[in-house]
Amino acid sequence: MKKTIELTLIVFAISFLTSCTSNGIALPKTIPGTVKTYTVNQEGTVEILGHDIKTEPKHWLYIRCDHWSGCYMRCQGKINSCKKVARDSEFPVDYIVSP
């Protein structure tokens, strides 16, 4: 019984540590010759320009990528503007989580 508990704890610790090591954040790329409609703050959140950032909710856009645990783009602004930034950056959006 004691060995089973130890093995379970080891497996849990390994899975927890491997999930914490990934950085699946995706940042949009700037396209030359276009008007920039967003900025990226120090936390990595895409902020849509021209929107009141204090009142706009944060959206989590989960996008398709090659990383084993997936990738997401955190965006603050109108949902349609966030989708446009992802589309313009060639990130295929799988689903969106909003408050």
Stockholm file with secondary structure:
# STOCKHOLM 1.0

chainA/1-99         MKKTIELTLIVFAISFLTSCTSNGIALPKTIPGTVKTYTVNQEGTVEILGHDIKTEPKHWLYIRCDHWSGCYMRCQGKINSCKKVARDSEFPVDYIVSP
#=GR chainA/1-99 SS CHHHHHHHHHHHHHHHHHHHHCCCBCCCCCCTTSCCCEEECTTSCEEETTSCTTTSCEEEEEECCSSTTCEEEEEESCHHHHHHHHHHTTCCEEEEECC
#=GC SS_cons        CHHHHHHHHHHHHHHHHHHHHCCCBCCCCCCTTSCCCEEECTTSCEEETTSCTTTSCEEEEEECCSSTTCEEEEEESCHHHHHHHHHHTTCCEEEEECC
//
